[in-house]
Amino acid sequence: MRLHEEVDYQHEAENTEWFQQHLKLHNISIPRVHRGLSSKRILTTARLPGLHLEQWLQHGPSQKERNHFGQLLYDVFVNSFYGLHALHADPNPGNYLFNRVAGGL
């Protein structure tokens, strides 16, 4: 049953919107869902600036930057799990973008 939820993009859109409304952390952005361009088989969200993890690492971030983003990822997990009692359980690298704005450095 969980696999069916994972490939149901209407369900994914609802989850994305829920996290966008409830997860309020500084330097964390969750893209807006374009409902009119989404369906059960297609999920369309706003495009956010940033680099995927592999690309970001290729730019040689400093240890300070690595620590900062590691802390942000930890904050998202802890706030989601303990604060919201919800978990975004699809932590693949494509779901995270790293950028200077979120870096706050």
Secondary structure, DSSP 8 states (H G I E B T S, - for coil): -HHHHHT-HHHHHHHHHHHHHH---TT-----B-GGG--SS---B-----B-HHHHHHT---HHHHHHHHHHHHHHHHIIIIISS-------GGG--B-HHHHT-
